[in-house]
Amino acid sequence: MSFLEPRPAITVTDTDYERLIVLADQIRPRQPAVAAMLTAELDRAALVAPERIAADVATMRSHVVFGYEHTGRPHWLTIVYPGEADLDRAFVSVATPVGAALLGLKEGQSIAWSTASGERRAIQLHKVVYQPERAGRYDL
């Protein structure tokens, strides 16, 4: 699995970056492909202080609306850490291809990746409904 070019510019808070680099190292033995995807995205991200992140950028624990290119239907989820994932509540781990793809995207941006079977998947971020930083929550 890997992200396909061209990849959009992304922005990540320095707090999310620090936590997620550690997470990528932790999951690497069990999920090497996802860890590599997440690390590649973090390595190319523009880093900003949480107080300076744009309100339309998906950060950790953001509630977002997005669409898969192949279906066109809108989907809703919250980007969370692996231990918080709960598909019944639409809490999707950042340690999944979809979670890693959405992190750092700005509303309107799209990103594509190849699956383990070689299929192409693409998503577009439609709306950041809730972003902790926008709500003044820098502790999440």
N, C-alpha and C positions, 0 to 999 in steps of 0.2 A: 504494500500500500504506500502510495506517495501522492503528494499534491502535484497537480499539473500546472504547467506554465500557460499563460501568464498568471501569476498570483498577485492579488491586490495588495497594496500597502496596508499594513495593519498597525494598530497602536495597542500597547498593553501597559497597565500601571506597573511601576517598579515593584510594588508589593506583590501583585499577582505573579510577575516574572520570578521573583525570588522563591515564592512558594512552589511554583510550577516546575522550575528547574529541578528542585529537590524531588518532586513527585515523579518527574520523567525518569530520574535515576532509580527511584524505588520500583517503578513498574517495568523497567527495561528487561529484567529476567523473565517475566511472565508475558509481557506484551511488547516485544521489541519493535514491531512495526509501528504501533501507535506511539510508543515512546519516541521513536525517530521522527514521526510526523510532528508531534508536539514540540520536540526540541528544535526542529528545523523552523517551525513557525516562530518560536520564542527568539531564536537567534537572529531573525531578520526583522523583528518588531521594533518600531520606534517606542522607546520607553518614556513615560511621563509620570510625574507624581500623581497619586490618586485624586488630589484636589484639582488637577489640571486636565483630567481626561474629558474629552468631548462627550456630551450627553447622548449622542447617537452611536456610541461605540459599545459593543458587547464585551462586558467584563465578567469576571467570576460572579456567580449568583445573580446575573442579569436574567430577566424574563424577556424572551424574544419571540417574535413571529418571523418565520422563515418559510421558504418553499423549496421543494426539490424540483429541479429542472424537469425530470422525467414525469412528474405528476401534475405540477402546476398548482396543487392544493396547498393552502397555508397550513402550517403546523406551529404549535406553541410549545415552548419548553423553557426550563431554567437550567443554566449551565452550573454544574456543581462539582465538588470533589468526589472521587470514586466511592468513598464510604457513605456519601449522602445520596447516591443514585437511587431512584425509585421511579420506574417507568409508569406505575399507576398514577403518580402525581406529576408526571412529565418532568422529572428531575433527571437530566442526562449528564453523565460524567464527561468531564473534559478529557478523560482518558479513553474516549471513543472517537472514531473518525468525525462524527457530526459535531461533538463537543469541541474537539481541537480545531475543526474548520471554522466554527462560529466565533471562537475567541478572537477578539481584536478587530473583527470586521466592523465597518461603518454601515449604517443603513444604506441600502441600495447596492452594496458590493456583493459580488459572487465569487465563489471559489469551487474548484473541481479537484477530484482526486480519483485515483484508480484503486479499485478494491483488490482484495487478495486474489480474486478470480479473474482480474483484468478488466472488469467492467468500469465504465466511467460513471461517476456520480458528481452532481453539481448542485449547490444550494445558493440561494440568495437571501440575505438578511433584509427583511422588509421593515421591521420596527423593533426598537428597544423599548419595550413597554415599561420596564422598571430596571433601573441601574442603581446599585447601592451607593455609588459615589455621588450620583446626581441627587440622591436623597440625603446626602451628608453622612452616610455610613461608610466609614473608612476602616472599620474593625472586622469586616466580614471576609 
